[in-house]
Amino acid sequence: MDAETVINLLGLEPHPEGEHYREVFRDPAVTAIYYLLKEGEVSAWRRAGAVEIWRHYDGAPLDLAISDDGEKSETQILGKNLAAGQRPQAYVPAGAWQ
């Protein structure tokens, strides 16, 4: 399934930083969103205001860079190929850069 089909089926909206997303749940403790990066799109380098849990459902692997200081980062690869070290989910600690 291509990105445009997923965007349409899930009702994703353009995000100000260039991605596509839709909030699907919110309460005082947590929010949940659908989030899609098309090929060639990148997410803005920003600090997480709260713990973020990233889950990979489909598509190409995603490199998720995480940094305590905003300069030196470690990359986790979200994807389906567990044998290659990819993982289906990762978390970003509150206050970390991503």
Summary of the structure (lengths in Angstrom):
residues: 98
radius of gyration: 13.7
end to end distance: 27.3
largest distance: 37.7
contacts: 222
relative contact order: 0.19
helix: 11%
strand: 39%
